[in-house]
Amino acid sequence: MNILATDGVGFTDSALIQWIIHHTTHHQLINIDKLTYATNRQILEPLEVQSLYTFYQGKVKRA
């Protein structure tokens, strides 16, 4: 299963992403975040070496 997380570098969402990655072995998680002043990418940096986690910097908006 693929999971798409938006704004996943914030405090609450990063905790959920860490839980998903550490407790599952078959879910591919894609995280898209704009990285504003309220985010801390260092929280999720250890996950970036795992094949089940992918981070993209960007903003999801209406077309």
Helices and strands as residue ranges (DSSP letters): E 2-6, H 11-23, E 28-33, G 41-43, G 45-49, E 53-57
